[in-house]
Amino acid sequence: MERRILVINPNSDAACTVGIAEAVAPYARPGHARFDTICLKDGPAAITSWRDWFGVALPLCDAVRAEPADAYVIACVSDPGVEAVREVTDRPVLGPFRASILAALARADRFGVIAFVDASKQRQRRVLLSLGVEARLAASEALNLPMSALTDPAAPRAALLAAGRKLVAAGSEAVVLGCTGMAGHRDYLEGELGVPVIEPCAAVAAQALLAVV
């Protein structure tokens, strides 16, 4: 029986949702597991503040109640609502930041994060503390670009490369892309930096497959 993995983008940005769907698509296993990607149509344009982060928790719970699946991915790299959603389903609920950190630590002793905005660092620190790995973070650099810029094929690359180089100079042996909107830039950045670059959609897709097959 084919398992359904529901990927929920908690923001309402259509280009971001398309990018997430494209990033997880290579991990589908026809006949065994498929990925369906949706967004919160009434969600914020991006998760940029604590208010956004807390505000999507209940809508995410409602979406999970309305959409039966074998596993759920909350596709934002500050893992909003993961704990709340786990209260309304007995299926696996996975966050891409947690998955990315585990993937980075499988390949490197210390890692860096390219954050979406400065405020993202606090939310991501919360996850690092919960995992007990904050000391493994070499540095975090925020882009502070709008989501529309991140999803452009070329516009954010200079900023991404500058941030990545700062992280490597600070001792990062792997770099985590700290927003699902950055999904299309992984290959470029890894080629330029010469260290593993962890793309959160791919990392969490791999974990979701392990959870259902």
N, C-alpha and C positions, 0 to 999 in steps of 0.2 A: 504494500500500500504506500502511495506517495505521501510523504509528510509535508505539511504546510508550515513554512516559517514566515510569520508576518513581521515585516520591517516597517516601523512607524516613525516617520519624520515628525517630530513634535513642532516644527515650524511650518508655515504655510507657503514657503518659497518653492515655486514649481520647478525652477532650474535645479535647486538643491535636491529636490526629491528625485528628479530624473538622474542626477549624478549618483545618488545613493543606489538607485535601481541598477544603473550600469556597473557600479563597483561590485555589487553582490552577485550579479548575473553569472560570472564565470564559475561560481561555486555551486550552482544548481546541479542536481543529479537527477535528470529526467527518469521518472519511474520510482525514484527513491525520496527525493526532497526537492521542493521548489521554494523560491522566494517571491512573495507578493509584497510590493512596496506601496504604502499609502502615506498621506500626510494629514495633519490636523488642519482642516480647512479654516477653522477659526483660530488657529494658533498664531503666535507672534511671527513677524517676518524673520526673526532670528532669536535665539536664546542668548540675549546679551546682558541680562541682569538677574539678580536673585528673584525679583518679582516674576520675570519670565519663567525662571527655573521652577519656582513653586507653583506658578499659575497653570502649568501644563499637566500637573500630576493628576488631577481629577479627570480632565478630558482624556488623558491616556488610559485611565482606568475604564472609562466609558467605552473607548474604542476597543479595548481588549474584551470587554463583556460582549460587545456587538459582533466581534470577529473571531470565531473559533479558529484556533491554530494549534499546532503541536509545540511551537516555541515562538517567543516574541523577542524582537530586537528594538530597543528604544534608540533610534538613530540620531543621537546628539552626543558630542564628545565632552559633555559634562554629566552624562548619565542621569538626566532629570527623571524623577518619578519612578525609578526602578524599584525602590523599596515599597512604594504605594501599590504599584501594579502587582507585585508579588503577593499582596494580600487578597487580590481578587481572582487569581488563577493558580492552579496547581502545576501549570506548565512552566518550563524554564523561561525566565525573563533575563535578558542579557543586555549589558551596557557596553558600548564600543570603547569607552575610555578604559574600563577595567580590562577588556580583552586586549587592547593595545599595549597596556603596561605589561601584562603577562607575556605578550609576544616580544616586546622589547627586552625584557629580562631574560628571555630564553636565548637571546643572541648577544647580550652585552651586559657588562657590570653596571654601567651608568648610562642614563638616557637623558635626552632633553625633549622639551615639548614646544611646538610652535602653536601658541594659543590664538584663538580667534580675536579676542579683545582682552585688555588688561583685567577686566572683571572676571573673565573666565578662569584666571589663575586661582582665585579663591575657591571656586567650585571644584576645580580639578585637584587642588590640594586636599579638599575634603575626602575625595576618593583615595588619594595616595595615603592619607592617614588611616583610612579604614582598612587598607591593604597592608599597612605597616611598612611601606617602602619609600616614604618621603626622603629618607637619607640617600636613596639611589638616584634621585633627581639631580642632575648636574646644573641645569638652568632651564628657565622658561622664557620665551620671547613672544610677545604679542604682536600681531599684525595691525590690529585696529583698522581693518578695512571692512567695507560693507559686504554683505553676502553676495550682492550682484557682482562685485569685483572678484571675489574668490572663485565663483563658478565660471568666470570668463576663461577661455582656453589659454590666454597669454598675459592678461593684465596684471595678475598678482605675482608673476614669477620672479621679478627682480626683488620684491619684498620678501618672498619666501626664501630665496637663495641667501639674501643678506641675513635673515633670521637664522637659517640653518647653519651658516658659517659661524655665527656667534655662538651657537650651541656647541658646535664641534670644538671651537677654540676654548670653550669653558669645560671641556672634558667629556662631552656626550659621545658615546660610542655607538649610539643608535638615536634616531630622531623620530618622534611620534607627531604625526599631523593632528593638531588639536581641534579640528572641525571637519565634519563630513563634507562641507563645501569644498574642501581641498582635495577631494578624492582623485580628480583628474590630473594632479600634478606629481604624484608619487614617483613615477618612473623618471621624469625629468630631474627631480630633486635628488634622487638617489644617485643618478649618473653624475651629477655635479658635485655632490658632497663626498662620495666615496665611502659612506657608511650606510648601514641598513636604515631605510625609511619605512616606518610602520604606518600603513593606511588603515584607519579604524574600521571602515566598512568591511574590508577584507579580513581583518583580524576577528571581528565578531561573527562574520559569516562562517569562518572556519570553526569557531566554537559552537555556533548553532548547529552546524552539521553533526558535530560530535555528540550533541545533546539529543539528536532525534534519530540517528541511523545506527 
